Amino acid sequence: MKKKRLAQVYHCHNSKELNKYDLGFNQIDDVPMKSELSAHFNGKELKLFEKVRNHFGNILEQQKKYVRISDKFIIVFLQLIYLATRMVLLPLGHKKRNEFFFKHHFSFKTLLQKLFPNRLFLIHMSGTNCKAFVKTGSSYEDEIITELFTPQENEVVVDVGAHVGKYTLKAGNLIGSKGKIISLEPNPETYKILVKNIKLNKINAISLQLAVSNKKGKVKFYLADYRGKDSIIKDGSELGNLEVETDTLDNILHSLGLQKVDWIKIDVQGAEVWVLEGVQDTIKNSENLRLVVEIHEEKYGKPIKEMLKRLNFNYKIYPRPNHPTNYHLIATRNSKLNI
């Protein structure tokens, strides 16, 4: 009945013709049209139409980043299941519905991980000409990688906690044949995907299956339910652990004949300050060094900020949307360099 009423507002003869207007949702921001809609629907109904329109828009936008048709189908299908679940639970009210989702750990990401735990999705990398195999396709880091991580030709880039290689691939697109990339990832399974992505895009990178810290040796590496959250820091939520080799970044770079670098990206889930403690010689030698550090909790961010101040680094903070304690910190000593 409501679809018929919406079709009448858009001067359509039937509900099929309404599809020409993208279900009518794409014109809801048009002031005259919104006025017409208001005559047929109350405020709650209009608000629901707008939410649904936004959800459909997000679904269509997200599927564009996937390369393979099969991946697109899976993502759209699961997004629709997730959206339908949210709508079915609307009678519970906003608060109770969110409590239900939190209690049962229900989100699009967890749905994807439970139904396709081992599937590698092939995506177009934001801001590059690269493609990458990933476990999931979404990341708020896309904006950081596209706008702020900008290596230049012939520069040396170090990717600590490379995961599947998003920063590595972006750097490989920019530094040319004379530049260098060193990618470090300790998780054996994730390292395989990193190497796969480097080969897929024919990136000239040195990849090492190694953890980076403030000393050389072996350490326990704790595995999280989400592969990108693995760490040598134990936080009580880990699913298991394995033993991995670790070394300082100074030792690693010296063994490769590198005394200075231009970029160091660090994402090691709480062990960032240990990485910085183990790269002091390289920092002193690298006048144009820029650091990109992902902070996951302020208890890890505070000692990093204190260290950077002692080393005369300036830094800027780029918060993660809806996660006030999770942010990127970009730093440099050279006032001529943009951060």
HUNORSUL-V396334 format. One record per pair of residues at least 12 apart in sequence whose ideal C-beta (glycine too) atoms are under 10 Angstrom apart, sorted by the first residue. I is the first residue (numbers start at 1). GAP is how many residues later the second one is. Records with the same first field share a line. If there is no record, write none. Layout:
# HUNORSUL-V396334
I=GAP + GAP
This chain:
# HUNORSUL-V396334
2=38 + 39 + 43 + 47
3=12 + 15 + 20 + 21
4=14
5=32 + 35 + 36 + 40
6=12 + 15 + 17 + 18 + 19 + 31 + 34 + 35 + 39 + 43
7=12 + 14 + 17
8=28 + 32
9=15 + 18 + 24 + 27 + 28 + 29 + 30 + 31 + 32
10=13 + 14 + 17 + 23 + 26 + 27
11=25
12=12
21=12
22=31 + 34 + 35 + 38
23=26 + 29 + 30 + 33
24=13 + 25 + 29
25=24 + 25 + 26 + 27 + 28 + 29 + 30 + 31 + 32
26=27 + 30 + 31
27=26
28=18 + 21 + 22 + 24 + 25 + 26
29=21 + 24
34=12 + 15 + 16
37=12
48=39 + 42
51=32 + 35 + 36 + 39
52=31 + 35
55=24 + 25 + 27 + 28 + 31 + 32
56=23 + 24 + 27
58=21 + 25
59=16 + 17 + 18 + 19 + 20 + 21 + 23 + 24 + 49
60=16 + 19
62=13 + 14 + 17 + 46 + 61 + 75 + 76
63=12 + 13 + 16 + 74
64=59 + 60
65=56 + 57 + 58 + 59 + 60 + 61 + 69 + 72 + 73 + 77
66=55 + 56 + 57 + 58 + 68 + 71
67=54 + 55 + 56 + 57 + 64 + 65 + 66
68=53 + 54 + 55 + 63
70=49 + 51 + 52
71=45 + 48 + 49 + 50 + 51 + 52 + 66
72=49
74=38 + 41 + 42 + 45 + 47
75=33 + 37 + 41 + 46 + 48 + 61 + 62 + 63
77=38
78=30 + 31 + 33 + 34 + 37 + 38
79=29 + 32 + 33
81=27 + 30 + 34
82=19 + 24 + 25 + 26 + 27 + 28 + 29 + 30
83=25
85=12 + 15 + 16 + 21 + 23 + 26
86=12 + 15 + 20 + 22
89=12 + 17
105=120
108=28 + 30
109=26 + 27 + 28 + 29 + 117
110=115 + 116
112=23 + 24 + 25 + 26
113=22 + 23 + 112 + 113 + 114
116=19 + 20
117=18 + 110
118=17 + 71
119=14 + 15 + 16 + 17
120=12 + 13 + 14 + 15 + 44 + 73 + 76 + 77
121=12 + 13 + 14 + 15 + 16
122=12 + 15 + 75 + 78
123=13 + 14 + 15 + 16 + 43
124=13
125=17 + 20 + 21 + 40 + 41 + 44 + 45 + 48 + 72 + 76
126=13 + 15 + 16 + 17 + 18 + 19 + 20 + 21 + 40 + 44
127=15 + 16 + 17 + 18 + 19 + 20 + 22 + 23 + 39 + 42 + 43 + 46 + 47
128=17 + 18 + 38 + 41 + 42 + 43 + 44 + 45 + 46 + 73
129=40 + 43 + 44 + 72
130=35 + 36 + 38 + 39 + 40 + 42 + 43 + 67 + 68 + 70 + 71 + 72 + 73
131=38 + 66 + 69 + 70
132=32 + 33 + 34 + 36 + 37 + 61 + 62 + 64 + 65 + 66 + 68 + 69
133=31 + 32 + 59 + 60 + 61 + 63 + 64 + 67
134=29 + 30 + 31 + 32 + 59 + 63 + 93 + 94
135=28 + 29 + 54 + 55 + 58 + 91 + 92 + 93
136=90 + 91 + 92
139=24 + 27 + 89
140=178 + 179 + 180 + 181 + 182 + 183 + 186 + 188
141=22 + 25 + 26 + 87 + 126 + 151 + 153 + 179 + 187
142=24
143=175 + 177 + 178 + 185
144=22 + 23 + 121 + 148 + 150 + 174 + 176 + 183 + 184 + 186
145=21 + 22 + 24 + 25 + 26 + 120 + 147
146=24
147=171
148=142 + 144 + 168 + 170 + 180 + 182 + 190 + 191
149=17 + 18 + 21 + 22 + 25 + 114 + 116 + 141 + 143 + 179 + 181
150=20 + 21 + 24 + 113 + 140 + 188
151=16 + 19 + 20 + 21 + 22 + 23 + 24 + 25 + 28 + 30 + 111 + 112 + 114 + 139
152=22 + 23 + 24 + 27 + 110 + 111 + 136
153=21 + 22 + 23 + 24 + 25 + 26
154=21 + 22 + 23 + 24 + 25 + 26 + 108
155=16 + 19 + 20 + 21 + 23 + 24 + 25 + 26 + 106 + 107 + 108 + 133 + 135
156=15 + 19 + 23 + 24 + 25 + 26 + 97 + 100 + 102 + 103 + 104 + 105 + 106 + 107 + 108 + 126 + 130 + 133
157=13 + 14 + 15 + 17 + 18 + 22 + 23 + 24 + 25 + 26 + 48 + 104 + 105 + 106 + 107 + 108 + 133 + 135
158=13 + 22 + 23 + 24 + 25 + 26 + 48 + 54 + 91 + 94 + 95 + 98 + 100 + 103 + 104 + 105 + 106 + 107 + 108 + 117 + 121 + 124 + 131 + 133
159=12 + 22 + 23 + 24 + 25 + 26 + 35 + 46 + 48 + 104 + 105 + 106 + 107 + 108 + 133
160=22 + 23 + 24 + 25 + 50 + 51 + 52 + 89 + 92 + 104 + 105 + 106 + 107 + 108 + 111 + 112 + 115 + 116 + 119 + 132 + 133
161=22 + 23 + 24 + 25 + 26 + 29 + 50 + 51 + 67 + 69 + 70 + 104 + 105 + 106 + 107 + 108 + 110 + 111 + 114 + 133
162=19 + 20 + 21 + 22 + 23 + 24 + 28 + 29 + 32 + 35 + 36 + 43 + 45 + 46 + 103 + 105
163=20 + 22 + 24 + 27 + 28 + 30 + 31 + 34 + 64 + 65 + 67 + 104
164=21 + 26 + 27 + 28 + 29 + 30 + 31 + 32 + 33 + 34 + 63 + 64
165=16 + 18 + 20 + 25 + 26 + 28 + 29 + 30 + 31 + 32 + 33 + 35 + 36 + 38 + 40 + 42
166=28 + 31 + 99 + 101
167=14 + 16 + 96 + 98 + 100 + 125
168=13 + 14 + 15 + 16 + 17 + 26 + 29 + 30 + 33 + 35 + 37 + 39 + 97
169=12 + 14 + 25 + 28 + 29 + 31 + 32 + 34 + 36
170=33 + 95
171=12 + 32 + 34 + 91 + 92 + 94
172=25 + 26 + 29 + 30 + 31 + 32 + 33
173=28 + 30
175=28 + 29 + 30 + 87 + 88
176=28
177=27
178=26
179=25 + 26 + 83
180=24 + 25 + 26 + 76 + 77 + 78 + 81 + 82
181=17 + 22 + 23 + 24 + 25 + 26 + 82
182=23 + 24 + 25 + 26 + 67 + 70 + 71 + 74 + 76 + 79 + 82
183=12 + 14 + 15 + 20 + 22 + 23 + 24 + 25 + 26 + 82
184=22 + 23 + 24 + 25 + 26 + 27 + 28 + 63 + 65 + 68 + 82 + 84 + 91
185=22 + 23 + 24 + 25 + 26 + 27 + 45
186=22 + 23 + 24 + 25 + 26 + 27 + 33 + 35 + 44 + 45 + 46 + 56 + 58 + 59 + 60 + 82
187=22 + 24 + 34 + 36 + 37 + 40 + 41 + 43 + 44 + 55 + 57
188=21 + 33 + 54 + 56
189=34 + 38 + 41
190=19 + 37 + 38 + 40
191=16 + 17 + 18 + 19
192=17
193=34
194=13 + 15
195=12 + 14
206=46 + 50 + 52
208=37 + 39 + 44 + 47 + 48
209=35 + 36
210=34 + 35 + 36 + 37 + 39 + 42
211=19 + 20 + 21 + 33 + 34 + 35 + 36 + 57 + 60 + 63 + 64
212=20 + 34 + 35 + 36 + 37 + 39 + 40 + 52 + 54 + 56 + 59 + 60 + 62 + 63 + 64 + 66 + 67
213=19 + 33 + 34 + 35 + 36 + 55 + 58 + 61 + 62 + 64 + 65
214=32 + 33 + 34 + 35 + 36 + 57 + 59 + 60 + 61 + 62 + 63 + 64 + 65 + 66
215=31 + 32 + 33 + 36 + 59 + 62 + 63
216=29 + 30 + 31 + 32 + 35 + 36 + 62
217=28 + 29 + 30
218=25 + 26 + 27 + 28
219=13 + 22 + 24 + 25 + 26 + 27 + 52
220=12 + 14 + 18 + 20 + 21 + 22 + 23 + 24
221=12 + 17 + 19 + 20 + 21 + 22 + 23 + 24 + 25
222=12 + 13 + 14 + 15 + 16 + 17 + 18 + 19 + 20 + 47
223=15 + 16 + 17 + 18 + 19
224=13 + 14 + 15 + 16 + 45
225=12 + 13 + 14
226=13
228=39 + 41
229=40 + 41 + 67
230=12 + 14 + 38 + 39
231=36 + 37 + 38 + 39 + 40 + 65
232=12 + 14 + 36 + 37 + 38 + 39 + 42
233=35 + 36 + 37 + 38 + 39 + 41 + 63 + 67
234=36
235=34 + 35 + 61 + 62
246=25 + 28 + 32
247=31
248=26 + 27 + 29 + 30 + 31 + 32 + 33 + 34
249=12 + 15 + 17 + 25 + 26 + 27 + 28 + 29 + 30 + 31 + 32 + 33 + 34
250=27 + 28 + 29 + 30 + 31 + 32 + 33 + 35
251=27 + 28 + 30
252=26 + 27 + 30
253=26 + 28 + 29 + 32 + 33
254=27 + 28
258=24 + 27 + 28
259=22 + 23 + 25 + 26 + 27
260=21 + 22 + 23 + 24 + 25 + 26 + 27 + 28 + 29
261=18 + 21 + 22 + 24 + 25 + 27 + 28 + 29
262=24 + 25 + 26 + 27 + 28 + 75
263=23 + 25 + 26 + 27 + 28 + 29 + 69
264=12 + 15 + 18 + 19 + 22 + 25 + 26 + 27 + 28 + 29 + 67
265=25 + 26 + 27 + 28 + 29 + 63 + 65
266=13 + 25 + 26 + 27 + 28 + 29 + 38 + 63
267=25 + 26 + 27 + 28 + 29 + 61
268=25 + 26 + 28 + 32
269=25 + 27 + 28 + 31
270=25 + 26 + 27 + 29 + 30
271=29
272=19 + 21 + 22 + 23 + 24 + 28 + 29 + 31 + 32 + 35 + 57
273=20 + 27 + 28 + 29 + 30 + 31 + 32 + 33 + 34
274=29
275=16 + 18 + 29
276=15 + 17 + 27 + 28 + 31 + 32 + 35
277=26 + 30
279=12
280=27 + 31
283=24 + 25 + 28 + 30 + 50
284=27
286=46 + 47 + 48
287=45 + 46 + 47 + 50
288=44 + 45 + 46 + 48 + 49
289=22 + 24 + 42 + 43 + 44 + 45 + 48
290=23 + 40 + 41 + 42 + 43 + 44 + 47 + 48 + 49
291=13 + 17 + 20 + 22 + 24 + 38 + 39 + 40 + 41 + 42 + 48
292=26 + 36 + 37 + 38 + 39 + 47
293=12 + 15 + 22 + 34 + 35 + 36 + 37 + 38
294=24 + 26 + 32 + 33 + 34 + 35
295=22 + 24 + 25 + 30 + 31 + 32 + 33 + 34
296=24 + 27 + 29 + 30 + 31
297=28 + 29
298=26 + 27 + 28 + 29
299=26
300=25
301=16 + 24 + 25 + 26 + 28
304=25 + 27
305=12 + 24 + 26
307=24
308=21 + 23 + 24 + 25
309=22
311=20 + 22
312=21
313=16 + 18 + 19 + 20 + 21 + 26
314=16 + 17 + 18 + 19 + 20 + 21 + 23 + 25
315=14 + 15 + 16 + 17 + 24
316=12 + 13 + 14 + 15 + 16 + 22 + 23
317=12 + 13 + 14
318=12 + 21
